[in-house]
């Protein structure tokens, strides 16, 4: 997937384990809830830290 924000184009690739027991929906829900919780606490995500 490609997404352009301002002058930067982001290329996103996704990989899921073939042996995973979680559904894609469960994974996404977990990621979204984790992100929301960290933003409420004012902490940056590890991917945002430089």
PyMOL commands that set and color helices and strands:
alter all, ss='L'
color gray80, all
select helices_A, chain A and resi 24-40+46-48
alter helices_A, ss='H'
color red, helices_A
select strands_A, chain A and resi 2-5+8-11
alter strands_A, ss='S'
color yellow, strands_A
deselect
rebuild
show_as cartoon
